[in-house]
């Protein structure tokens, strides 16, 4: 083995590898050049293998040449790899660069629905009076929607012409008594009052806002879906005067200090005595809902002693208040999802 010839060959391999490394445009191409130089079948690997059988005076010379070549090649490949990685990162950043000179896209801001606004304001007013919010299911049973509220089987509200019944194909059990299945969409939020009185001991001061459903012909003031807020107070010694004072305070906070209320005798199966609530608004009396003292039969249905506890309840239509507050003349505007209508309420 001629040491000089092999040393020159090693130098040529290193020079050729440096040239190919500098010409590599990608990391994959650079790795291919490395494989050709350092691979098991490469010429440099063959020289390394033959070093073991080389004469004693040749080994030091070849070993030194191979070590220098390895050091040089590793430096060349490491430098070129760093260059290619920096180049790739620069290209990626350029491709993903955001042009801040472009005009931005204006995001459309939402608006709170006027019905939601009124419900929130109602709740805030009654929070200040010590009431808490209570909620219940929109799909109810006959017992909670009618029976516990002292509405007999022949009451007109139970008719298919007024109530939306749900056929679920099964029998219902209320209070351990199996009954004919009568599942319906609640016609008022009064079932929430029954559920609260069943589950919590008095005294109770609750507000029950929510969506209700009735078989109504759609026109400017009627819609099959509507929202209602009902209040219930159960305590010892409550009187009709407490009810009147509560409603007067609420109305003045919502409509202004000059607002007046009128309570005119009416009839509801679940209150006795009962009254129609109206308020003086822009030169006329506006009917808002019904109210009265909780009927003893309702207390008995939920297991409360009417001799020990007294209570009053009231129900107010949210849409009617919203129409009054915002000057809306057609209830159907609330449910048409027309942005031109909703955008008016900032």
C-alpha positions in Angstrom: 0.0 0.0 0.0 1.5 3.3 -1.1 0.9 5.8 1.7 1.3 8.8 -0.4 -1.3 7.7 -3.0 -3.9 6.8 -0.3 -3.3 10.1 1.5 -3.8 12.0 -1.8 -7.0 9.9 -2.4 -8.4 10.8 1.0 -7.7 14.5 0.3 -9.6 14.2 -3.0 -12.5 12.5 -1.3 -12.7 15.4 1.2 -12.5 18.0 -1.5 -15.1 16.4 -3.6 -17.4 16.0 -0.6 -17.0 19.7 0.3 -17.9 20.6 -3.3 -21.1 18.5 -3.2 -22.1 19.7 0.2 -21.8 23.3 -0.9 -24.0 22.5 -3.9 -26.7 20.8 -1.8 -29.9 22.9 -1.9 -31.9 20.9 0.7 -31.3 19.0 3.9 -32.2 15.8 2.1 -29.6 16.4 -0.5 -27.0 17.1 2.1 -27.9 13.9 4.0 -27.4 12.0 0.7 -23.9 13.4 0.3 -23.1 12.4 3.9 -24.3 8.8 3.1 -22.0 8.7 0.0 -19.0 9.8 2.0 -19.5 7.9 5.3 -21.6 5.0 4.2 -20.4 1.4 4.8 -19.7 0.9 1.1 -18.0 4.3 0.6 -14.3 4.5 -0.4 -13.4 6.3 2.8 -14.9 3.3 4.8 -12.9 0.9 2.7 -9.7 2.8 3.5 -10.5 2.7 7.2 -11.1 -1.0 7.1 -7.7 -1.6 5.3 -5.9 0.3 8.0 -5.7 -2.7 10.2 -3.6 -4.7 7.7 -1.4 -1.9 6.6 2.4 -2.1 7.4 3.5 -0.6 10.7 5.2 2.4 9.1 2.1 3.3 7.0 -0.5 3.1 9.7 0.5 6.4 11.5 0.5 8.3 8.2 -2.9 7.0 7.0 -4.4 7.3 10.5 -3.4 10.9 10.6 -4.8 11.6 7.1 -8.1 9.8 7.9 -8.5 11.7 11.2 -7.9 15.1 9.5 -10.4 14.2 6.7 -13.1 13.2 9.3 -12.6 16.4 11.2 -12.8 18.5 8.0 -15.8 16.7 6.6 -17.8 16.9 9.9 -17.1 20.6 10.1 -18.2 21.1 6.4 -21.5 19.1 6.9 -22.3 20.8 10.2 -21.8 24.3 8.7 -23.8 23.5 5.6 -26.6 21.9 7.7 -26.9 25.1 9.8 -27.1 27.2 6.6 -29.8 25.1 5.1 -31.9 25.0 8.4 -31.6 28.8 8.6 -32.7 29.1 5.0 -35.6 26.8 5.5 -36.8 28.8 8.6 -36.5 32.0 6.7 -38.6 30.7 3.8 -41.2 29.4 6.2 -41.5 32.7 8.0 -41.7 34.5 4.7 -44.5 32.2 3.5 -46.5 32.7 6.8 -45.8 36.4 7.1 -48.8 38.6 7.9 -49.1 41.7 5.9 -50.1 44.2 8.5 -50.7 46.8 5.8 -53.9 45.0 4.7 -57.2 46.3 6.0 -58.6 44.3 8.9 -61.9 42.5 8.9 -64.5 44.1 11.1 -66.2 41.5 13.3 -69.9 42.0 13.8 -70.8 42.6 17.4 -73.8 40.9 18.8 -76.7 42.5 20.7 -78.7 41.4 23.7 -82.2 40.6 22.6 -84.8 43.0 24.1 -86.6 40.1 25.8 -83.4 39.1 27.5 -82.7 42.7 28.5 -86.1 42.9 30.2 -85.7 39.5 32.0 -82.3 40.6 33.3 -83.7 43.9 34.5 -86.6 42.2 36.2 -84.2 39.8 38.0 -81.9 42.7 39.2 -84.9 44.5 40.6 -86.2 41.5 42.5 -82.6 40.6 43.6 -82.7 43.9 45.5 -85.9 42.8 47.2 -84.3 39.6 48.4 -85.7 37.2 45.8 -83.7 34.3 44.3 -84.0 32.8 40.8 -85.6 29.4 40.3 -85.9 27.4 37.1 -87.8 24.3 36.0 -88.4 22.1 32.9 -90.3 23.4 29.9 -91.9 19.9 29.3 -94.2 19.3 32.3 -96.7 16.9 33.6 -100.4 17.6 34.2 -99.9 17.5 38.0 -97.4 20.4 38.1 -98.9 22.5 35.3 -102.6 22.1 36.3 -103.4 19.7 39.1 -101.3 21.2 41.9 -102.5 24.6 40.9 -106.1 23.8 41.7 -107.2 23.5 38.1 -109.9 20.8 37.8 -110.1 18.3 35.0 -112.8 20.3 33.2 -110.8 23.6 33.3 -110.7 25.3 29.8 -106.9 25.7 30.0 -106.5 21.9 29.8 -108.2 21.9 26.4 -106.2 21.0 23.2 -107.3 24.4 21.9 -105.1 26.1 24.5 -102.4 23.6 25.6 -99.7 21.8 23.5 -99.6 18.1 24.6 -96.7 15.8 24.0 -97.3 12.1 23.1 -94.5 10.2 24.6 -96.2 6.8 24.6 -96.0 6.0 28.3 -97.7 6.3 31.6 -96.7 8.9 34.2 -96.4 8.5 37.9 -96.8 11.6 40.1 -96.6 11.4 43.9 -96.6 7.6 43.7 -100.0 7.5 41.9 -100.1 6.1 38.3 -102.1 8.3 36.0 -103.0 8.5 32.4 -100.0 10.0 30.6 -100.5 13.8 30.2 -97.3 15.4 29.2 -97.3 18.9 27.9 -95.3 22.1 27.1 -95.8 24.3 30.2 -98.4 27.0 29.7 -96.9 29.2 32.5 -93.9 29.1 34.8 -96.2 28.3 37.8 -95.0 24.7 37.9 -91.6 26.0 39.1 -93.4 27.4 42.2 -94.9 24.0 42.9 -91.5 22.2 42.5 -89.8 24.8 44.8 -92.5 24.5 47.5 -92.1 20.7 47.3 -88.3 20.7 47.7 -87.5 23.7 50.0 -89.0 24.7 53.3 -90.5 28.2 53.8 -89.9 31.1 54.0 -89.5 31.4 50.2 -89.1 34.4 48.0 -88.4 33.3 44.4 -88.6 34.6 40.9 -89.3 32.1 38.0 -88.5 33.5 34.6 -88.8 31.2 31.5 -90.3 30.3 28.2 -93.9 29.1 27.9 -96.1 27.7 25.2 -99.8 28.0 24.3 -102.0 27.3 21.3 -102.3 30.9 20.2 -103.2 32.3 16.8 -100.3 34.4 15.7 -101.0 38.2 15.4 -99.4 41.4 16.5 -99.9 40.7 20.2 -100.0 36.8 20.4 -97.5 34.1 19.7 -97.4 30.4 20.6 -94.1 30.9 22.3 -93.7 33.7 24.9 -91.8 34.5 28.1 -93.1 34.9 31.6 -91.8 35.9 35.0 -93.6 34.7 38.0 -92.9 35.5 41.6 -93.8 33.6 44.8 -93.5 34.6 48.4 -94.3 32.2 51.2 -93.9 33.3 54.8 -95.8 33.8 58.0 -98.2 36.8 58.1 -98.1 37.9 54.5 -101.0 40.0 53.3 -102.5 41.4 50.1 -100.9 44.7 51.1 -97.4 43.1 50.9 -98.3 41.9 47.4 -99.5 45.4 46.3 -96.4 47.0 47.8 -94.1 44.6 46.1 -95.7 45.2 42.7 -95.8 48.9 43.1 -92.1 49.0 44.0 -91.2 46.8 41.1 -93.2 48.9 38.6 -91.7 52.2 39.8 -88.2 50.8 39.5 -88.8 49.5 36.0 -91.0 52.3 34.5 -90.1 55.3 36.6 -91.0 56.8 40.0 -94.2 58.3 38.6 -95.6 54.9 37.5 -98.9 53.9 39.0 -100.5 50.5 39.4 -104.0 49.2 39.5 -105.2 46.0 41.0 -108.7 45.1 39.8 -110.5 42.0 41.1 -110.1 38.9 38.9 -110.2 35.1 39.2 -107.4 32.5 39.0 -107.8 29.0 40.3 -104.4 29.1 42.2 -104.9 32.5 44.0 -107.7 33.8 46.3 -108.3 36.7 46.3 -107.0 37.4 42.8 -106.4 40.6 40.9 -105.4 41.9 37.5 -102.3 44.0 37.5 -102.2 47.1 35.3 -100.0 50.2 35.1 -100.7 53.7 33.9 -98.4 54.2 30.9 -98.5 57.1 28.4 -102.1 58.1 29.2 -103.7 54.6 29.4 -103.9 51.6 31.7 -101.8 48.8 30.4 -102.5 45.2 31.6 -99.4 43.4 32.7 -100.5 40.1 34.3 -102.3 38.5 37.2 -101.6 38.1 40.9 -103.2 37.2 44.2 -102.8 35.4 47.5 -101.8 31.7 47.2 -105.0 29.5 47.4 -105.0 27.2 50.4 -105.6 24.2 48.1 -102.2 24.9 46.5 -100.5 24.8 49.8 -102.2 21.5 50.6 -101.1 20.0 47.3 -97.4 20.5 48.2 -97.8 19.5 51.9 -97.8 23.0 53.5 -100.2 23.9 56.3 -102.3 26.9 55.0 -103.1 27.9 58.6 -99.4 28.3 59.3 -98.1 29.8 56.0 -99.4 32.6 53.8 -98.2 33.6 50.4 -98.7 35.7 47.3 -97.9 35.1 43.7 -97.8 37.1 40.5 -97.2 36.5 36.8 -96.0 39.1 34.2 -95.7 38.8 30.5 -92.1 39.7 29.4 -92.9 40.5 25.8 -95.6 43.0 26.8 -93.2 44.8 29.1 -90.6 44.8 26.3 -93.0 46.2 23.8 -94.0 48.9 26.2 -90.4 49.8 27.1 -89.0 49.9 23.5 -92.1 51.0 21.6 -92.5 47.8 19.6 -95.9 47.4 18.0 -95.7 43.7 16.8 -94.7 40.8 19.0 -93.6 38.8 15.9 -90.5 41.1 15.6 -89.0 39.3 18.6 -88.9 35.9 16.8 -88.0 36.8 13.2 -84.2 36.9 13.8 -84.0 40.1 11.7 -80.7 41.8 12.4 -82.1 45.1 11.2 -84.5 44.9 14.1 -82.1 43.6 16.7 -79.3 46.1 15.9 -81.5 48.9 17.1 -81.0 47.8 20.7 -77.4 48.8 21.7 
